[in-house]
Amino acid sequence: MINNVLNSPFDLKTSLAQPVNQQPHTLTNELKNIAPEMVQELLSQFDEERVEQLLHQQFAALITVSSGPTNFDYKYSDKELALRTVISSQQEGLLNNENSDELMKRLNKSVKNIHGAYANTSDILASLGQLGHEQKSFLASSEQRVERALGSYMESINRTDNEDNDNYSFELSVKTKEGDIINITFNSSQGYDENTGKTVDGFGLIYQVEGDLSEAEHQALTEVLLGIGQMADEFFKVSQNSFSKYVPPGQSNFNLDFLAAFNHQQLSGFDVSFSTTEGQQFDSPENNLALSYHVDQESNQQALMFNSQAGVNEIDFSLDMSTFGGKDVKQMQQYIATLDKNLEDSRYNSKGENKTSAFGKKDDLKMQQGFAIFKGAFASMSSAAQRYSNIESVAAQQFTDGRAMVAELVDNMITNDPRYQGLGSEKNNTLGTGISKLADFDAKFSFSREPLNRRELAPKISVELEQVTQQYKSGKFTGVSQSKTVATHFDYQLTRPDYYDKTESYNIGTAVKNQELVGLDQKHQVDVSKETYQFNPKTNQYELQMAFNENIENESNIRLINDLWLENTESSHTLDKKERIANEGKPEDFKRTNHHSHKKLMTLIGDLDKLAENKHVKREYLIGLSNVNFFMDSNTK
């Protein structure tokens, strides 16, 4: 849509047109040398019927695909054949899944080719010596009739595409790093004029620039417009579904990949919004989308906010991310898998007695589509941070080198050192062990459905993922601490009391001395809480059916001093569950399940004899151990 708006509309007026094959039709020299006595015979042959037959042959050559069953006993008019060429071309484009830009180009080409068919017919008649006043008059009248038919046809297409819609709206504001502002506003609306009984169209396009744009800024703006234009095409895409003219935002083709190549050197951000209103009913659903992306150079942060409302459904997510970070393919894959798993956990635990999603099949699909956009934005902004770090090489070096070195030391210890005992059930740790090299972030996603009436429920799912990294230096020690947290929540927004909560966290702290890892603390924790209720018509209340709480903790603390390996591992599992076994609502009508386990292990590996026999070595070890513990406790907890 918006890409089309930036192009000039096609012109239905008669213009000088090149032949369809870009080569004028001329007769061979042999035909020109035919005996003069044949001229009179030819002139007698090309009456209006023969001219029309020749014109129809030109039209027939333009039809690309079958536009329907052909009745050979029926004689098509000039208008009908001209329209068939347009329709067949559009059908071919639709079969090829072409977008609105490509279909518009086809339309322009069809109009040009139709004029070309008249030009070709005129050239052929002229070459045959048959282009007289009567033939010219016939072709001119026919072309006028076809132009009027094309105009009415295009108006009809526009009305058909927009008859159920009141308004299209598009607004974009882009700000350059120098402070210049570019504003683009597009509006297209339809209404009904009661006096004339006709549909009235309105259209407006405003382009404003505050400041002087450099060539580099123009190029950066063009790149943003391309990405935004593709988004707009998807947002305004016409659905084949008879129940809804518009495919709501969140289709598989709708993405924010262009953020990965956003020009931070020229632009500081943009705000964009789209909206449509479907139908002309009072309670017609509205589709609105607002997207904001900005880069703050002073705080080295990039921020994205996304809000989409399609009828009763709302997709809302935000991403705050550092502009500095490295490449970490494995960690990115783990984060994406973590997001998917937590959404699936929440969807599964939202299922009611019929084991279907609380959102229903249709809305559940929209939620997953919106979640795909969220994950794509997360990956794109992470790629933008990597790219920005390469541009700002000095700042990137200061930020990532220390972390990258510590990350490699940690990876080597937990993957290659045979003394490492680990975090117990690491398979349950979806966040991944070790230190992530990706840019720090805080990502939040939610999907909700508003009730149409008091009896309907209002389910809502939210998923949050966060990474925070800090670096420390004290005396001879340097260190990096990092926390990774994912949380998911489901409830019915007070329309019923059921809920599901799950939080998973992984925390790591390190101490490095002389480029050797001397301290490593890790802790993985999972907390789950869930309650389900059932409505009792006798009491007119929701009654508790099941309450579930679970806590899992795994911890590892390693000190590697003077070749002595000391590791403390600890794990615990607590579960508390009660289930209703009768419906009277008494305390004794619940079955209770409780479980608690706790394990702790200390491992000391090395030459222990020297600690027992040499007081100086023992004292040095204890001082070193105390210094590492103090650094870890002061900085990485």
VEXDREN-2710 file (C-alpha; in Angstrom, 1 decimal):
% VEXDREN-2710
k/r/px/py/pz
1/MET/0.0/0.0/0.0
2/ILE/2.5/2.7/1.1
3/ASN/5.0/1.6/-1.5
4/ASN/2.3/2.1/-4.1
5/VAL/1.4/5.5/-2.7
6/LEU/5.0/6.7/-3.4
7/ASN/4.6/5.8/-7.1
8/SER/2.7/7.7/-9.7
9/PRO/-0.7/6.3/-10.6
10/PHE/-1.3/4.8/-14.1
11/ASP/-2.8/7.1/-16.8
12/LEU/-5.9/5.9/-18.6
13/LYS/-5.7/8.7/-21.2
14/THR/-4.6/7.9/-24.7
15/SER/-0.9/8.4/-25.2
16/LEU/1.7/7.5/-27.7
17/ALA/2.4/3.9/-27.1
18/GLN/5.1/1.6/-28.4
19/PRO/3.9/-1.7/-29.9
20/VAL/3.6/-4.7/-27.5
21/ASN/6.9/-6.3/-28.7
22/GLN/8.6/-2.8/-28.9
23/GLN/9.0/-3.3/-32.7
24/PRO/6.6/-1.6/-35.3
25/HIS/4.7/-3.9/-37.6
26/THR/5.9/-3.4/-41.2
27/LEU/5.3/-5.5/-44.3
28/THR/8.1/-7.2/-46.1
29/ASN/9.5/-5.8/-49.4
30/GLU/7.9/-8.8/-51.1
31/LEU/4.4/-7.7/-50.0
32/LYS/5.1/-4.1/-51.0
33/ASN/5.9/-5.3/-54.5
34/ILE/2.7/-7.2/-55.0
35/ALA/0.9/-6.2/-58.2
36/PRO/-1.2/-3.0/-58.0
37/GLU/-4.3/-4.9/-59.1
38/MET/-4.4/-6.5/-55.6
39/VAL/-4.8/-3.1/-53.9
40/GLN/-8.4/-2.7/-54.8
41/GLU/-9.2/-6.2/-53.5
42/LEU/-7.4/-5.4/-50.2
43/LEU/-9.3/-2.2/-49.8
44/SER/-12.5/-3.9/-50.2
45/GLN/-11.6/-6.5/-47.5
46/PHE/-10.8/-4.2/-44.5
47/ASP/-14.2/-2.9/-43.5
48/GLU/-15.1/-2.3/-39.8
49/GLU/-15.6/-6.0/-39.2
50/ARG/-12.1/-6.8/-40.6
51/VAL/-10.5/-4.0/-38.6
52/GLU/-12.2/-5.2/-35.4
53/GLN/-11.0/-8.8/-36.2
54/LEU/-7.5/-7.6/-36.5
55/LEU/-7.8/-5.6/-33.3
56/HIS/-9.1/-8.6/-31.4
57/GLN/-6.2/-10.6/-32.6
58/GLN/-3.9/-8.1/-30.9
59/PHE/-6.0/-8.3/-27.7
60/ALA/-5.9/-12.1/-27.8
61/ALA/-2.1/-12.0/-27.8
62/LEU/-2.1/-10.1/-24.5
63/ILE/-4.2/-12.7/-22.5
64/THR/-1.7/-14.5/-20.3
65/VAL/-3.8/-17.1/-18.5
66/SER/-7.3/-18.3/-19.0
67/SER/-9.7/-15.9/-17.3
68/GLY/-12.6/-18.5/-17.5
69/PRO/-14.2/-20.8/-20.0
70/THR/-14.4/-19.4/-23.5
71/ASN/-17.6/-19.6/-25.5
72/PHE/-16.5/-19.7/-29.1
73/ASP/-20.0/-19.0/-30.3
74/TYR/-20.1/-15.7/-28.4
75/LYS/-18.5/-12.6/-30.1
76/TYR/-16.7/-10.5/-27.5
77/SER/-16.8/-6.8/-27.8
78/ASP/-13.7/-4.5/-27.8
79/LYS/-14.4/-3.6/-24.2
80/GLU/-14.8/-7.2/-23.0
81/LEU/-11.6/-8.3/-24.7
82/ALA/-9.6/-5.4/-23.3
83/LEU/-10.9/-6.1/-19.8
84/ARG/-10.0/-9.8/-20.2
85/THR/-6.4/-8.9/-20.9
86/VAL/-6.3/-6.9/-17.6
87/ILE/-8.1/-9.6/-15.6
88/SER/-5.9/-12.4/-17.0
89/SER/-2.7/-10.5/-16.2
90/GLN/-3.9/-9.9/-12.6
91/GLN/-4.8/-13.6/-12.3
92/GLU/-1.4/-14.6/-13.3
93/GLY/0.1/-12.2/-10.7
94/LEU/-2.1/-13.6/-8.0
95/LEU/-1.1/-17.2/-8.9
96/ASN/2.5/-16.1/-8.6
97/ASN/1.8/-14.7/-5.1
98/GLU/2.9/-11.2/-6.3
99/ASN/2.6/-8.3/-3.8
100/SER/0.7/-5.1/-4.3
101/ASP/3.7/-3.3/-5.9
102/GLU/4.1/-6.0/-8.6
103/LEU/0.3/-6.2/-9.3
104/MET/0.3/-2.4/-9.7
105/LYS/3.1/-2.7/-12.2
106/ARG/1.1/-5.3/-14.1
107/LEU/-1.9/-3.0/-14.2
108/ASN/0.2/-0.2/-15.6
109/LYS/1.6/-2.6/-18.2
110/SER/-1.8/-3.9/-19.1
111/VAL/-3.1/-0.3/-19.8
112/LYS/0.0/0.4/-21.9
113/ASN/-0.3/-2.8/-23.8
114/ILE/-4.0/-2.1/-24.6
115/HIS/-3.0/1.3/-26.1
116/GLY/-0.2/-0.6/-27.8
117/ALA/-2.7/-3.0/-29.4
118/TYR/-4.5/0.0/-31.0
119/ALA/-1.1/1.4/-32.2
120/ASN/-0.2/-2.0/-33.6
121/THR/-3.5/-2.4/-35.4
122/SER/-3.0/1.1/-36.9
123/ASP/0.5/0.3/-38.0
124/ILE/-0.6/-2.9/-39.7
125/LEU/-3.4/-1.1/-41.5
126/ALA/-1.1/1.7/-42.6
127/SER/1.5/-0.8/-43.9
128/LEU/-1.3/-2.5/-45.9
129/GLY/-2.5/0.9/-47.2
130/GLN/-5.8/0.3/-45.4
131/LEU/-5.6/3.1/-42.8
132/GLY/-8.2/5.5/-44.1
133/HIS/-10.6/7.9/-42.4
134/GLU/-13.2/5.3/-41.7
135/GLN/-10.6/2.9/-40.1
136/LYS/-9.1/5.7/-38.0
137/SER/-12.5/6.8/-36.8
138/PHE/-13.5/3.3/-35.9
139/LEU/-10.3/2.7/-33.9
140/ALA/-10.6/6.1/-32.1
141/SER/-14.2/5.4/-31.1
142/SER/-13.3/1.9/-29.9
143/GLU/-10.3/3.2/-27.9
144/GLN/-12.5/5.8/-26.2
145/ARG/-15.1/3.1/-25.2
146/VAL/-12.3/0.9/-23.8
147/GLU/-10.8/3.8/-21.8
148/ARG/-14.2/4.4/-20.2
149/ALA/-14.6/0.7/-19.5
150/LEU/-11.1/0.6/-17.9
151/GLY/-11.8/3.6/-15.8
152/SER/-15.1/2.1/-14.5
153/TYR/-13.4/-1.2/-14.0
154/MET/-10.6/0.3/-11.9
155/GLU/-13.1/2.3/-9.9
156/SER/-15.0/-0.9/-9.3
157/ILE/-11.9/-2.7/-8.1
158/ASN/-11.2/0.1/-5.7
159/ARG/-14.7/0.0/-4.4
160/THR/-14.7/-3.8/-4.0
161/ASP/-11.4/-3.7/-2.1
162/ASN/-12.6/-0.9/0.1
163/GLU/-16.3/-1.3/0.4
164/ASP/-16.1/-2.8/3.9
165/ASN/-13.5/-0.3/5.2
166/ASP/-13.9/3.2/6.5
167/ASN/-10.3/4.3/6.8
168/TYR/-6.6/3.6/6.1
169/SER/-4.0/5.5/8.0
170/PHE/-0.2/5.5/8.0
171/GLU/2.1/7.8/9.9
172/LEU/5.9/7.8/10.0
173/SER/8.4/10.0/11.7
174/VAL/12.1/9.5/11.3
175/LYS/14.8/11.5/13.2
176/THR/18.4/11.8/12.1
177/LYS/21.4/11.8/14.3
178/GLU/21.8/15.5/13.4
179/GLY/18.3/16.3/14.7
180/ASP/16.5/16.6/11.4
181/ILE/13.0/15.2/11.3
182/ILE/11.1/13.6/8.4
183/ASN/7.3/13.2/8.7
184/ILE/5.2/11.2/6.3
185/THR/1.4/11.0/6.7
186/PHE/-1.0/9.0/4.4
187/ASN/-4.8/8.8/4.7
188/SER/-7.3/7.1/2.6
189/SER/-11.0/7.0/3.6
190/GLN/-14.4/6.2/2.3
191/GLY/-17.8/7.5/3.3
192/TYR/-21.4/7.5/2.0
193/ASP/-22.9/10.7/0.6
194/GLU/-26.6/10.6/1.5
195/ASN/-27.5/13.4/-0.9
196/THR/-26.0/11.7/-4.0
197/GLY/-26.3/8.1/-2.8
198/LYS/-22.7/7.5/-3.9
199/THR/-19.5/6.4/-2.1
200/VAL/-17.1/9.3/-1.6
201/ASP/-13.3/8.7/-1.5
202/GLY/-10.8/10.8/0.3
203/PHE/-7.0/10.6/-0.1
204/GLY/-4.1/12.6/1.4
205/LEU/-0.3/12.3/1.4
206/ILE/1.9/14.7/3.3
207/TYR/5.7/14.7/3.3
208/GLN/7.6/17.2/5.5
209/VAL/11.3/17.6/6.3
210/GLU/12.5/19.8/9.2
211/GLY/16.2/20.5/8.4
212/ASP/18.6/19.7/5.6
213/LEU/19.2/16.1/4.7
214/SER/22.6/15.0/3.5
215/GLU/23.1/12.4/0.8
216/ALA/24.0/9.8/3.5
217/GLU/20.8/10.7/5.5
218/HIS/18.7/10.4/2.3
219/GLN/20.1/6.9/1.7
220/ALA/19.5/5.9/5.4
221/LEU/15.9/7.2/5.1
222/THR/15.3/5.2/1.9
223/GLU/16.4/2.0/3.6
224/VAL/13.9/2.7/6.5
225/LEU/11.1/3.5/4.0
226/LEU/11.7/0.2/2.2
227/GLY/11.4/-1.8/5.4
228/ILE/8.4/0.2/6.6
229/GLY/6.8/0.0/3.1
230/GLN/7.0/-3.8/3.2
231/MET/5.5/-3.8/6.7
232/ALA/2.6/-1.6/5.4
233/ASP/2.0/-4.0/2.5
234/GLU/1.6/-6.8/4.9
235/PHE/-0.6/-4.9/7.3
236/PHE/-3.0/-3.8/4.6
237/LYS/-2.9/-7.1/2.8
238/VAL/-6.3/-8.2/1.6
239/SER/-7.4/-11.5/3.1
240/GLN/-9.1/-14.2/1.0
241/ASN/-11.1/-15.0/4.2
242/SER/-14.7/-13.9/3.6
243/PHE/-15.2/-13.2/7.3
244/SER/-12.4/-10.7/7.5
245/LYS/-11.1/-8.4/4.8
246/TYR/-7.7/-7.9/6.4
247/VAL/-5.2/-10.3/7.7
248/PRO/-4.3/-9.0/11.1
249/PRO/-0.7/-8.0/11.8
250/GLY/1.4/-11.0/12.7
251/GLN/1.5/-13.0/9.4
252/SER/4.6/-15.0/8.7
253/ASN/5.7/-12.4/6.0
254/PHE/5.5/-9.6/8.5
255/ASN/8.9/-9.1/10.2
256/LEU/11.3/-6.5/11.5
257/ASP/14.4/-7.9/9.9
258/PHE/15.4/-4.5/8.6
259/LEU/16.3/-3.4/12.1
260/ALA/19.4/-5.5/11.9
261/ALA/20.8/-3.1/9.2
262/PHE/19.4/0.1/10.8
263/ASN/21.9/2.9/10.1
264/HIS/22.9/4.0/13.6
265/GLN/25.4/6.4/12.2
266/GLN/22.9/8.5/10.4
267/LEU/19.5/7.9/12.1
268/SER/18.6/7.9/15.8
269/GLY/15.2/6.3/15.4
270/PHE/11.7/6.3/14.0
271/ASP/8.0/6.1/15.0
272/VAL/5.4/4.5/12.8
273/SER/1.7/3.6/13.1
274/PHE/-0.8/1.9/10.8
275/SER/-4.5/1.6/11.2
276/THR/-7.6/0.4/9.4
277/THR/-11.3/0.4/10.3
278/GLU/-13.3/-2.6/9.0
279/GLY/-16.9/-2.3/8.0
280/GLN/-19.4/0.5/8.6
281/GLN/-21.0/-0.9/11.7
282/PHE/-21.0/1.0/15.0
283/ASP/-19.0/-1.8/16.6
284/SER/-16.7/-2.4/13.7
285/PRO/-13.3/-3.9/14.8
286/GLU/-10.2/-1.7/14.3
287/ASN/-6.7/-2.8/13.4
288/ASN/-4.0/-0.6/14.8
289/LEU/-0.3/-1.0/14.9
290/ALA/2.3/1.3/16.6
291/LEU/6.0/0.7/16.4
292/SER/8.8/2.8/17.9
293/TYR/12.5/2.2/17.6
294/HIS/15.2/4.5/18.9
295/VAL/18.9/4.5/19.7
296/ASP/20.3/6.5/22.6
297/GLN/23.9/7.2/22.0
298/GLU/24.6/8.6/25.4
299/SER/23.4/5.5/27.3
300/ASN/24.4/3.1/24.5
301/GLN/20.9/1.6/24.5
302/GLN/18.4/0.8/21.7
303/ALA/14.7/0.5/22.5
304/LEU/11.7/-0.9/20.6
305/MET/8.0/-0.8/21.5
306/PHE/5.4/-2.7/19.5
307/ASN/1.6/-2.6/20.0
308/SER/-0.9/-4.2/17.7
309/GLN/-4.7/-4.3/18.3
310/ALA/-6.8/-6.4/15.9
311/GLY/-10.4/-6.3/17.1
312/VAL/-10.4/-7.9/20.6
313/ASN/-6.8/-9.1/20.4
314/GLU/-3.8/-7.2/21.5
315/ILE/-0.1/-8.0/21.0
316/ASP/2.2/-5.9/23.1
317/PHE/6.0/-6.2/23.4
318/SER/9.1/-4.2/24.2
319/LEU/12.8/-4.7/23.9
320/ASP/15.4/-2.7/25.7
321/MET/18.9/-3.7/24.5
322/SER/22.5/-2.5/24.7
323/THR/24.1/-1.3/21.5
324/PHE/27.2/-3.3/22.4
325/GLY/27.5/-7.1/22.2
326/GLY/29.3/-9.9/20.5
327/LYS/28.1/-12.8/18.4
328/ASP/27.0/-15.9/20.2
329/VAL/25.0/-18.3/18.0
330/LYS/24.7/-21.0/20.5
331/GLN/23.3/-18.7/23.2
332/MET/20.9/-17.1/20.7
333/GLN/19.5/-20.5/19.8
334/GLN/19.1/-21.3/23.5
335/TYR/17.3/-18.0/24.1
336/ILE/14.9/-18.6/21.2
337/ALA/14.3/-22.2/22.4
338/THR/13.7/-20.9/25.9
339/LEU/11.1/-18.4/24.7
340/ASP/9.3/-21.1/22.7
341/LYS/9.3/-23.5/25.6
342/ASN/7.9/-20.9/28.1
343/LEU/5.2/-19.9/25.7
344/GLU/4.3/-23.5/25.2
345/ASP/4.3/-24.2/28.9
346/SER/1.9/-21.3/29.4
347/ARG/-0.3/-22.3/26.5
348/TYR/-0.5/-25.9/27.9
349/ASN/-1.3/-24.8/31.4
350/SER/-4.0/-22.4/30.1
351/LYS/-6.0/-25.4/28.8
352/GLY/-9.4/-25.9/30.4
353/GLU/-11.4/-29.1/30.9
354/ASN/-11.7/-29.7/27.2
355/LYS/-7.9/-29.5/26.9
356/THR/-8.0/-26.7/24.4
357/SER/-6.1/-23.4/24.6
358/ALA/-7.9/-20.7/26.6
359/PHE/-7.6/-18.4/23.5
360/GLY/-9.3/-20.8/21.0
361/LYS/-7.7/-22.2/17.9
362/LYS/-8.0/-18.9/15.8
363/ASP/-6.7/-16.5/18.5
364/ASP/-4.0/-19.0/19.6
365/LEU/-2.6/-18.9/16.0
366/LYS/-2.6/-15.1/16.1
367/MET/-0.7/-15.2/19.4
368/GLN/2.0/-17.5/17.9
369/GLN/2.2/-15.3/14.8
370/GLY/2.8/-12.3/17.1
371/PHE/5.3/-14.2/19.1
372/ALA/7.2/-14.9/15.8
373/ILE/7.5/-11.2/15.2
374/PHE/8.7/-10.7/18.7
375/LYS/11.5/-13.3/18.3
376/GLY/12.4/-11.9/15.0
377/ALA/12.8/-8.4/16.5
378/PHE/14.9/-9.8/19.3
379/ALA/17.3/-11.5/16.8
380/SER/17.4/-8.4/14.6
381/MET/18.2/-6.0/17.4
382/SER/20.9/-8.4/18.6
383/SER/22.4/-8.4/15.1
384/ALA/22.2/-4.6/15.1
385/ALA/24.2/-4.5/18.4
386/GLN/26.9/-6.8/16.8
387/ARG/27.0/-4.5/13.8
388/TYR/27.1/-1.3/15.9
389/SER/29.9/-2.8/18.0
390/ASN/32.0/-3.3/14.9
391/ILE/31.3/0.3/13.8
392/GLU/32.2/1.7/17.3
393/SER/35.3/-0.5/17.5
394/VAL/36.9/1.3/20.5
395/ALA/33.8/1.2/22.7
396/ALA/33.1/-2.4/21.6
397/GLN/36.7/-3.4/22.6
398/GLN/36.3/-1.8/26.0
399/PHE/33.0/-3.5/26.6
400/THR/33.4/-7.0/25.2
401/ASP/37.1/-8.0/25.4
402/GLY/37.1/-8.6/29.2
403/ARG/33.8/-10.5/29.0
404/ALA/34.9/-12.5/26.0
405/MET/38.1/-13.6/27.8
406/VAL/36.2/-14.7/30.9
407/ALA/33.6/-16.4/28.9
408/GLU/36.2/-18.6/27.2
409/LEU/37.8/-19.4/30.6
410/VAL/34.4/-20.4/31.9
411/ASP/33.5/-22.5/28.9
412/ASN/36.8/-24.3/29.1
413/MET/36.3/-25.2/32.7
414/ILE/32.7/-26.4/32.6
415/THR/33.1/-28.3/29.3
416/ASN/36.7/-29.7/29.4
417/ASP/37.8/-30.0/33.0
418/PRO/37.1/-33.5/34.2
419/ARG/37.0/-32.3/37.8
420/TYR/33.8/-30.3/37.2
421/GLN/30.8/-31.8/38.9
422/GLY/28.2/-29.4/37.3
423/LEU/24.8/-28.1/38.3
424/GLY/23.1/-31.5/38.7
425/SER/20.2/-31.8/36.2
426/GLU/21.6/-29.3/33.6
427/LYS/19.2/-30.6/31.0
428/ASN/16.5/-28.7/32.8
429/ASN/18.4/-25.4/32.4
430/THR/17.0/-24.0/29.2
431/LEU/18.9/-20.7/29.6
432/GLY/22.3/-22.3/29.1
433/THR/25.4/-22.4/31.3
434/GLY/28.4/-20.1/30.9
435/ILE/28.6/-16.4/30.1
436/SER/26.6/-15.0/27.1
437/LYS/28.5/-12.7/24.7
438/LEU/25.2/-11.2/23.4
439/ALA/24.2/-7.6/24.1
440/ASP/22.3/-7.3/27.4
441/PHE/18.5/-6.9/27.1
442/ASP/15.1/-6.8/28.7
443/ALA/12.5/-8.3/26.5
444/LYS/8.7/-8.5/27.3
445/PHE/5.9/-10.0/25.3
446/SER/2.2/-10.2/26.0
447/PHE/-1.0/-11.4/24.2
448/SER/-4.5/-10.7/25.5
449/ARG/-8.1/-11.0/24.4
450/GLU/-10.7/-8.6/25.7
451/PRO/-14.2/-9.9/26.3
452/LEU/-17.0/-8.9/24.1
453/ASN/-19.5/-9.2/27.0
454/ARG/-19.6/-9.9/30.7
455/ARG/-19.8/-13.7/30.3
456/GLU/-16.7/-14.0/28.2
457/LEU/-13.2/-14.6/29.6
458/ALA/-10.2/-12.3/29.1
459/PRO/-7.1/-14.6/28.9
460/LYS/-3.7/-13.1/28.8
461/ILE/-0.2/-14.6/28.4
462/SER/3.1/-12.8/29.1
463/VAL/6.7/-13.9/28.6
464/GLU/9.8/-12.0/29.8
465/LEU/13.4/-12.7/29.1
466/GLU/16.3/-10.7/30.6
467/GLN/20.1/-10.7/30.6
468/VAL/22.2/-8.4/32.8
469/THR/26.0/-8.4/32.8
470/GLN/28.4/-6.5/35.0
471/GLN/32.2/-6.3/35.2
472/TYR/34.3/-5.7/38.2
473/LYS/37.9/-4.9/39.1
474/SER/39.4/-4.8/42.6
475/GLY/43.2/-5.0/43.2
476/LYS/44.6/-8.0/41.3
477/PHE/41.1/-9.5/40.6
478/THR/38.8/-8.9/37.7
479/GLY/35.4/-10.5/37.3
480/VAL/32.2/-10.8/35.4
481/SER/28.8/-11.6/36.8
482/GLN/25.7/-12.3/34.6
483/SER/22.1/-13.1/35.3
484/LYS/19.7/-14.7/32.8
485/THR/16.0/-14.8/33.7
486/VAL/12.9/-16.0/31.9
487/ALA/9.4/-15.7/33.3
488/THR/6.0/-16.6/32.0
489/HIS/2.5/-15.8/33.4
490/PHE/-1.0/-16.7/32.4
491/ASP/-4.3/-15.5/33.9
492/TYR/-7.8/-14.4/33.0
493/GLN/-7.5/-10.7/34.0
494/LEU/-9.9/-11.0/36.9
495/THR/-12.6/-12.7/34.9
496/ARG/-11.8/-15.9/36.7
497/PRO/-9.0/-16.7/39.3
498/ASP/-7.0/-19.4/37.5
499/TYR/-3.3/-18.5/36.9
500/TYR/0.1/-20.1/36.0
501/ASP/3.5/-18.6/36.9
502/LYS/6.9/-19.9/36.1
503/THR/10.3/-18.2/36.7
504/GLU/13.6/-19.7/35.7
505/SER/17.0/-18.0/36.5
506/TYR/20.6/-18.7/36.0
507/ASN/23.3/-16.6/37.7
508/ILE/27.0/-16.8/37.3
509/GLY/29.9/-15.0/39.0
510/THR/33.6/-15.2/38.3
511/ALA/37.0/-14.1/39.7
512/VAL/40.0/-13.9/37.5
513/LYS/43.6/-13.3/38.6
514/ASN/46.6/-13.2/36.2
515/GLN/44.2/-14.3/33.4
516/GLU/43.4/-17.5/35.2
517/LEU/39.9/-18.4/36.5
518/VAL/40.2/-18.8/40.3
519/GLY/36.5/-18.5/41.3
520/LEU/33.3/-19.6/39.6
521/ASP/29.8/-19.5/41.2
522/GLN/26.7/-20.8/39.4
523/LYS/23.1/-21.1/40.5
524/HIS/20.1/-22.3/38.6
525/GLN/16.6/-22.0/40.0
526/VAL/13.0/-22.8/38.8
527/ASP/9.8/-21.7/40.6
528/VAL/6.4/-22.8/39.4
529/SER/3.0/-21.9/40.8
530/LYS/-0.4/-22.8/39.5
531/GLU/-4.0/-22.7/40.6
532/THR/-7.1/-23.9/38.7
533/TYR/-10.7/-23.3/39.6
534/GLN/-14.1/-24.6/38.6
535/PHE/-17.4/-22.7/38.6
536/ASN/-20.0/-24.0/41.0
537/PRO/-23.5/-22.9/40.0
538/LYS/-24.9/-23.8/43.4
539/THR/-22.7/-21.3/45.2
540/ASN/-22.3/-19.0/42.1
541/GLN/-18.5/-19.0/42.8
542/TYR/-15.3/-20.3/41.5
543/GLU/-13.9/-23.1/43.7
544/LEU/-10.3/-24.2/43.9
545/GLN/-9.7/-27.5/42.2
546/MET/-5.9/-27.7/42.2
547/ALA/-3.0/-25.7/43.7
548/PHE/0.6/-26.5/42.8
549/ASN/3.9/-25.1/43.9
550/GLU/7.4/-26.3/43.0
551/ASN/10.9/-25.1/43.6
552/ILE/14.1/-26.5/42.1
553/GLU/17.6/-25.2/42.9
554/ASN/21.0/-26.3/41.8
555/GLU/24.2/-24.6/42.8
556/SER/27.9/-25.0/42.2
557/ASN/30.8/-23.0/43.8
558/ILE/34.4/-23.6/42.6
559/ARG/37.7/-22.2/43.9
560/LEU/40.9/-23.1/42.0
561/ILE/43.8/-21.8/44.0
562/ASN/47.4/-23.1/43.9
563/ASP/46.3/-26.1/41.8
564/LEU/43.8/-27.1/44.5
565/TRP/40.2/-27.7/43.2
566/LEU/37.5/-27.0/45.8
567/GLU/33.9/-27.4/44.7
568/ASN/30.7/-27.3/46.7
569/THR/27.5/-28.5/44.9
570/GLU/24.1/-28.3/46.4
571/SER/20.6/-29.2/45.0
572/SER/17.1/-29.1/46.4
573/HIS/13.6/-30.0/45.2
574/THR/10.4/-28.9/47.0
575/LEU/6.9/-29.8/45.8
576/ASP/3.5/-29.0/47.4
577/LYS/0.3/-29.9/45.6
578/LYS/-3.3/-30.3/46.6
579/GLU/-6.2/-31.6/44.4
580/ARG/-9.9/-31.7/45.1
581/ILE/-11.4/-35.1/45.3
582/ALA/-15.0/-34.1/46.1
583/ASN/-17.1/-31.0/45.4
584/GLU/-18.4/-30.1/48.8
585/GLY/-15.6/-27.6/49.4
586/LYS/-14.4/-28.9/52.8
587/PRO/-10.7/-29.0/53.7
588/GLU/-10.7/-32.8/54.0
589/ASP/-11.9/-33.1/50.4
590/PHE/-8.4/-32.3/49.1
591/LYS/-5.6/-34.8/48.4
592/ARG/-2.2/-33.4/49.4
593/THR/1.2/-34.3/48.0
594/ASN/4.4/-33.0/49.5
595/HIS/8.0/-33.6/48.6
596/HIS/11.3/-32.2/49.7
597/SER/14.9/-33.3/49.0
598/HIS/18.3/-31.7/49.6
599/LYS/21.8/-32.8/48.7
600/LYS/25.1/-31.2/49.4
601/LEU/28.6/-32.4/48.4
602/MET/32.1/-30.9/48.9
603/THR/34.9/-32.0/46.6
604/LEU/38.6/-31.2/47.2
605/ILE/41.1/-32.4/44.5
606/GLY/44.9/-31.8/44.5
607/ASP/48.0/-32.5/46.6
608/LEU/46.4/-32.4/50.0
609/ASP/49.5/-33.6/51.8
610/LYS/51.3/-30.3/51.3
611/LEU/48.4/-28.6/53.1
612/ALA/48.8/-30.9/56.1
613/GLU/52.6/-30.9/56.2
614/ASN/53.5/-27.3/55.2
615/LYS/51.9/-24.6/57.4
616/HIS/53.2/-21.9/55.1
617/VAL/51.5/-23.5/52.0
618/LYS/48.3/-23.9/54.1
619/ARG/48.4/-20.3/55.3
620/GLU/48.9/-19.0/51.7
621/TYR/46.1/-21.2/50.5
622/LEU/43.7/-20.0/53.1
623/ILE/44.6/-16.3/52.5
624/GLY/44.1/-16.8/48.8
625/LEU/40.8/-18.6/49.4
626/SER/39.6/-15.8/51.7
627/ASN/40.6/-13.1/49.1
628/VAL/38.6/-14.8/46.3
629/ASN/35.6/-15.3/48.6
630/PHE/35.7/-11.7/49.6
631/PHE/35.9/-10.5/46.0
632/MET/33.0/-12.8/44.9
633/ASP/30.8/-11.8/47.9
634/SER/31.5/-8.1/47.4
635/ASN/31.0/-7.9/43.6
636/THR/29.2/-10.9/42.0
637/LYS/26.4/-11.8/44.4
END
